[in-house]
Structures are given as structure tokens and as C-alpha cells.
Amino acid sequence: MTESSSSSSAAAVQPGAFKPCTPKQLERCSKWTDYLVKKDPYVKFMLGHLEKIGCPVDTSKFFVCQQCPVSGAFDAERNEIVLCADKLYSRAHTGTIITHELIHAYDNCRANIDFRNPKHLACTEVRAASLSGDCFFVNELNRGNLSIAGQHQICVKRRAALSLQAVFDIPKQQADKFVDQVYKSCFNDTTPFDYIP
């Protein structure tokens, strides 16, 4: 499995990068999303906490299925999550993507993030990679990353940097620098979770 960025800020992606999905992709994406909103504990947890901090969402309008260059994106301007139907390969994967994007929505609600600011984006990407399941052991194993010691932290930094590279079209070294500048405080902020799931 090749590794790509799991999310990006929709506003930062090239115009025309998001396209309508096929009827089959739309049906599958919608079916998985409806199921996950009702049954997935992480998705339900994040939706509940968005409501608790004053940002409830209408799930029938909040999730949009498209074809796009990443797996998903939170669009703060439209207040919606774009799920890239052509990149979703299982219901479990879709749940991880939704949770990742809901963490961005949560961060935006509580802190009004400037997604054009690399440090702001780095912080929410660190949190989303750490808390969404994106860096769970099985996902890393599927990517061929087999290190046991410190693998979660390594994954979080790598995934956050990949997102910055995708959004800002910057080299890895520059993305790593932004991630390193915010890593400690953002990694330690597990809100609304009590600890890393």
C-alpha cells in the first residue's frame, strides 16, 4: 500500500482537484458514512463533542463524497468534510478518515484555525494523526512500517508532514520543521479524549 496524505485543507488544494464521484462511489461512500455516523464509537464521540462545544453538525449535509487527490479534507469555509470516494477502500478506513477530519472540525470550532498558516495546520494534523486511529499499529503495519519503539510518534510526525507537503506544496524538510515547532504541545493535547485512543 502506498502512503499518501490522509487529509488536507480543501481551500488549499488546486481548483478542479475535487470532482463528482461515480454513482457507485457515491452509493458506497454514503452507505459507509451513514453507518459510521450511527455505529462507529470514535465518529459518534467526536460528533458529540462538537455539539458540546457549540458546533453541532447536520450529518446529512456535513459529509460530501467526491473524487479528490487525498483521502479526505475538512473545508472550514464551507463547514463540511469531503470524503474522497475514489480513495476509500473499506468501511474501517472510512471511519479513520472521518474521525481524522472531525478532529480538524473540532480544532477549528474551539480555536478558529487559520488553515493557511503552516503552524496552525501542523498542529491540527499532529492531533488528527495521533487521535484518529491513523497511526494505530495495524495501519502502520499495513503501510510496511514495522518499528515497535516510538512508532506512533514517528507516524504522527510523518503523517502531519505529508499533509503539509500536500497542502502547501513544500519540501519534506520544510514540512518537518513546521511539525517539529508545534509537535510537543500539539501531541500532548488529546482534547476531547482523555488520552490517545
C-alpha positions as CSV (number, residue, x, y, z in Angstrom):
1,M,0.0,0.0,0.0
2,T,1.4,3.4,-0.9
3,E,1.3,6.1,1.6
4,S,-0.4,9.4,0.8
5,S,-1.7,12.3,2.8
6,S,-4.9,11.4,4.6
7,S,-6.2,14.9,4.6
8,S,-5.8,18.5,3.6
9,S,-7.5,21.8,3.8
10,A,-9.9,21.9,0.9
11,A,-9.2,25.6,0.3
12,A,-5.5,24.9,-0.3
13,V,-6.0,22.3,-3.0
14,Q,-5.8,23.3,-6.7
15,P,-9.1,24.3,-8.3
16,G,-10.6,21.4,-10.1
17,A,-9.0,18.8,-7.9
18,F,-12.3,17.9,-6.4
19,K,-14.7,16.2,-8.9
20,P,-18.1,14.4,-8.7
21,C,-17.8,10.8,-7.9
22,T,-19.3,8.0,-9.9
23,P,-22.8,6.8,-8.9
24,K,-21.3,3.5,-7.5
25,Q,-18.6,5.5,-5.5
26,L,-21.3,7.9,-4.2
27,E,-23.5,5.0,-3.1
28,R,-20.7,3.2,-1.2
29,C,-19.4,6.4,0.4
30,S,-22.8,7.4,1.5
31,K,-23.7,4.0,2.8
32,W,-20.4,3.7,4.8
33,T,-20.8,7.3,6.1
34,D,-24.4,6.7,7.3
35,Y,-23.3,3.5,9.1
36,L,-20.3,5.1,10.7
37,V,-22.2,8.1,12.0
38,K,-24.6,5.8,13.7
39,K,-22.3,3.0,14.8
40,D,-18.6,4.0,15.0
41,P,-17.6,4.9,18.6
42,Y,-14.9,7.4,17.5
43,V,-17.2,9.2,15.0
44,K,-20.0,9.3,17.5
45,F,-17.6,10.6,20.2
46,M,-16.3,13.4,18.0
47,L,-19.8,14.4,16.8
48,G,-21.0,14.5,20.4
49,H,-18.0,16.7,21.4
50,L,-18.6,19.1,18.5
51,E,-22.1,19.6,19.8
52,K,-20.8,20.0,23.4
53,I,-18.6,22.9,22.4
54,G,-21.3,24.6,20.4
55,C,-20.7,23.3,16.9
56,P,-23.3,20.7,16.2
57,V,-23.4,19.4,12.6
58,D,-26.2,18.2,10.4
59,T,-24.7,14.9,9.3
60,S,-27.0,14.7,6.3
61,K,-25.2,17.8,4.9
62,F,-21.8,17.8,6.6
63,F,-20.3,14.9,4.7
64,V,-19.8,15.3,1.0
65,C,-18.5,12.5,-1.3
66,Q,-16.2,13.5,-4.2
67,Q,-13.2,12.3,-6.2
68,C,-10.1,14.0,-5.0
69,P,-6.3,13.7,-4.6
70,V,-6.3,12.8,-0.9
71,S,-8.5,10.6,1.3
72,G,-10.5,13.4,2.9
73,A,-10.5,17.1,3.7
74,F,-12.1,19.4,6.2
75,D,-13.3,22.6,4.4
76,A,-13.6,25.3,7.1
77,E,-15.1,27.8,4.7
78,R,-18.0,25.5,3.8
79,N,-18.0,23.8,7.2
80,E,-18.0,20.3,5.6
81,I,-16.0,17.2,5.4
82,V,-15.1,16.0,1.9
83,L,-14.7,12.2,1.7
84,C,-12.7,11.2,-1.3
85,A,-14.8,8.3,-2.5
86,D,-12.2,7.1,-5.0
87,K,-9.7,6.7,-2.2
88,L,-11.8,4.9,0.4
89,Y,-11.0,1.2,0.4
90,S,-13.0,-0.1,3.4
91,R,-15.6,1.0,5.9
92,A,-12.9,0.9,8.7
93,H,-10.6,3.1,6.6
94,T,-13.5,5.5,6.0
95,G,-14.1,5.7,9.8
96,T,-10.5,6.6,10.4
97,I,-10.7,9.3,7.7
98,I,-14.0,10.7,9.1
99,T,-12.5,10.8,12.7
100,H,-9.4,12.5,11.4
101,E,-11.4,15.2,9.7
102,L,-13.7,15.6,12.7
103,I,-10.7,16.4,14.8
104,H,-9.9,19.2,12.3
105,A,-13.5,20.4,12.6
106,Y,-13.3,20.3,16.4
107,D,-10.0,22.2,16.4
108,N,-11.5,24.8,14.1
109,C,-14.5,25.2,16.4
110,R,-12.5,25.7,19.5
111,A,-9.6,27.7,18.1
112,N,-10.8,29.1,14.8
113,I,-7.7,27.8,12.9
114,D,-6.1,29.6,10.0
115,F,-5.6,26.7,7.7
116,R,-3.4,28.9,5.5
117,N,-0.9,29.1,8.4
118,P,1.5,26.2,8.3
119,K,2.0,26.1,12.1
120,H,-1.8,26.0,12.7
121,L,-2.2,23.2,10.1
122,A,0.8,21.3,11.5
123,C,-0.8,21.4,15.0
124,T,-4.2,20.1,13.9
125,E,-2.5,17.5,11.6
126,V,-0.4,16.2,14.6
127,R,-3.5,15.9,16.7
128,A,-5.6,14.3,13.9
129,A,-2.9,11.7,13.1
130,S,-2.4,10.9,16.7
131,L,-6.0,10.7,17.8
132,S,-7.9,9.4,14.8
133,G,-6.5,5.9,14.5
134,D,-4.4,7.0,11.5
135,C,-1.3,5.8,13.4
136,F,-2.7,2.8,15.1
137,F,-0.3,-0.2,14.9
138,V,-2.4,-2.1,12.3
139,N,-2.4,0.9,9.9
140,E,1.3,1.3,10.2
141,L,1.8,-2.4,9.7
142,N,-0.3,-2.2,6.5
143,R,2.0,0.6,5.3
144,G,5.0,-1.6,6.0
145,N,6.3,0.4,9.0
146,L,7.3,-2.2,11.4
147,S,9.3,-0.4,14.1
148,I,7.8,-1.0,17.5
149,A,9.6,1.5,19.7
150,G,8.2,5.0,19.2
151,Q,6.3,4.0,16.0
152,H,3.2,6.0,17.0
153,Q,5.2,9.3,17.4
154,I,7.2,8.6,14.2
155,C,3.9,8.0,12.3
156,V,2.3,11.2,13.7
157,K,5.2,13.3,12.6
158,R,5.4,11.7,9.2
159,R,1.7,11.9,8.5
160,A,1.5,15.5,9.6
161,A,4.4,16.5,7.4
162,L,2.8,14.6,4.4
163,S,-0.3,16.7,4.9
164,L,1.7,20.0,5.0
165,Q,3.6,18.9,1.9
166,A,0.3,18.2,0.0
167,V,-1.4,21.5,1.1
168,F,1.4,23.9,0.8
169,D,3.5,22.1,-1.9
170,I,6.6,22.4,0.2
171,P,9.6,20.1,0.5
172,K,9.7,17.4,3.2
173,Q,12.4,19.3,5.2
174,Q,10.3,22.4,5.4
175,A,7.2,20.5,6.4
176,D,9.2,18.6,9.1
177,K,10.4,21.9,10.5
178,F,6.8,23.2,10.9
179,V,5.8,19.9,12.6
180,D,8.8,20.0,14.9
181,Q,7.9,23.5,16.0
182,V,4.5,22.6,17.3
183,Y,4.9,18.9,17.9
184,K,5.2,18.6,21.7
185,S,2.3,20.8,22.7
186,C,0.0,19.6,20.0
187,F,0.8,15.9,20.5
188,N,0.2,16.3,24.3
189,D,-3.2,18.0,23.6
190,T,-5.5,15.0,23.5
191,T,-8.7,17.0,23.9
192,P,-11.6,15.9,23.7
193,F,-10.1,12.5,24.5
194,D,-8.7,11.9,28.0
195,Y,-5.7,10.1,26.4
196,I,-4.6,8.8,23.0
197,P,-7.1,6.2,22.0
